[in-house]
Amino acid sequence: MGGEKPIYIQIAEWLENEIIDGTLKADDKVYSQYQLAELFNINPATAGKGLTILLDAELIYKKRGLGTFVSSNAREKLLSKRKDFTLRRLVRELLDEANLLGIEKEQLYRLIESERKGRA
């Protein structure tokens, strides 16, 4: 962990990434707040706040006496959220930077296509 975001948000985002990349699948048991606290050497209450973010977003659910589990549509919800918010923000930043540098639309398209081919 690290960065400028509060630790509980970093915990929530870490768990979101675990769901997106398939490490945690639908109906898999999620780490408890105590497991997260031990894993990241943080206060259990802080870890609990991270879990609460995911509970409030209905990405995870509780089974009384059994623990917390990944919701069946959590991955799809997260992918949609990331596409809608994260990619739009990144595109805006890219366009702002391209405008600042005087890069024409066609040149920007070529750069993007070049990067895409390089990763294929």
N, C-alpha and C positions, 0 to 999 in steps of 0.2 A: 504494500500500500504506500501511498505517497501522493503528493500533489496538494492542490489548494482546496479541493472539495472536502467537506466534512467526512470523517471516516465512515459514518453510517451510510452515506450516499455511495461512497466507494465500495462498501460491502454489497449494497443493493446492485450496483452496476456489475460487480464481479459475478454475483449470482445470475444476473441477466445474461452475461456473456457465457456462463456455464450452460444456461438453457439454450441460448442461440447456437452454440457450437455442438450441442448434443451430448455434452458430458452429463447433464441432467435432463432426462426425458420426462414426458408426460407420466404422471403418477409415481415418479421416483421420489423417494424420501429426501428431503432437503436437510442440510446441516442444521442442528439446533443452535440456538443462540450461544449455548455454552461451548459447543464444538467450534463455532466461528470465533468466539472469544479466545479460545485456546490457540486456534490456527493462526490468528492474526495478532495475538498478544494484546487484546483490547478488553475493555470492560464488557461483561455480558449484556448490560443494558444498552450499550452502544450497538452491539451486534443485533439486539432485539429491535432497535429502531430501523436498522437496515431491512430486517425481515418484515417489519410492519409496512414499509413502503411497498413491498411486493404483495403482501396480503391486501392492502388497500387497492392496489391495481388489479387484484384478482388473478395474479400470475401464479400464486401459490395458495393452498388452502390447508386448513387444520382438520385433522381427525382426532377427536377427543381421546386422549390417552395413548395415541399412536405416534403423533408427531405432525410435521408439516410436509406437504407434498406438492409437486409441480402440477399446476392445472393443465387440463388436456389441450387447451388452445394457447398456452403461454408462449410457445415459440412463435406462432403465427402473429400474435399480438405484438411481440417484441420486434419481429422483423418489420411489421407495418409501422410501428412507432419509429424505428431507426431510419427507415426509408423516408418517412414523412418529415421528421425533424432533423436528424443528423445529416442526411444527404443534402437536404435543401440548404442547411446552414453552410455546409462545405462548398456547395455550388455557388452560393452568394459570395463567399470569401474568395473563391477562385475567380469569379467574374470581376469582383472589385480589384483584385490584384492584377488581372489581365488588363483591365481598363487603365489602371495606374501606370502600367508598363507600356501601354500603347500597343498591346498585342491584338491583332485583328482576329475576327471570328474564325476564319479559315485556318489561321496559324494555330489557334487554340484547339480546334478540332483535330489538326494533325498531331499536336502534342498528346492529346488524350488518346487518340488512336494508336500512336506509337507506344505509349505506356501500356495500353491494353494488350497489344500484340506481344510486348516484352514479358507480360505476366502469363500469357496463355501457355 
